[in-house]
Amino acid sequence: MNRADFQQLSELRLREAQALFAVGLPDGAYYLAGYSVECALKACIAKRTQLHDFPEKKLAIDSHTHDLRDLLRLALLKNELEQVVQSNPLMEESWTIVQGWSEASRYDRKTVQEATALLRAVEDGSGGLLPWVRQRW
């Protein structure tokens, strides 16, 4: 997997989430919307690796997680996001919602409202997390 792969997967998982939501399947929409953010953050981590460099072992091992807070830190975006959320209430709300996602949500039933909230937090152009991450991947 490389940076471009993660970028493409992020976009694909978001389209899949939107498609599932459109046909009334909020559980899958919620699950895949979170994965779109995970893939986007992993693209940012991959960006840190220079061509032909041997990857740092701890970074490589730690990057194999689904925890969005950890991935944000490993992508070196935590401090930047903290600054953004202080000045942008929409981003603060979006990050609060998005960081509540986990890969274990595949076992959870989600309401239309929960899926709507996560999709909005992920993709909204004025405060969604994914547009912000895309500028950094």
PyMOL commands that set and color helices and strands:
alter all, ss='L'
color gray80, all
select helices_A, chain A and resi 3-22+26-47+57-62+68-74+78-87+89-98+103-107+112-123+129-134
alter helices_A, ss='H'
color red, helices_A
deselect
rebuild
show_as cartoon
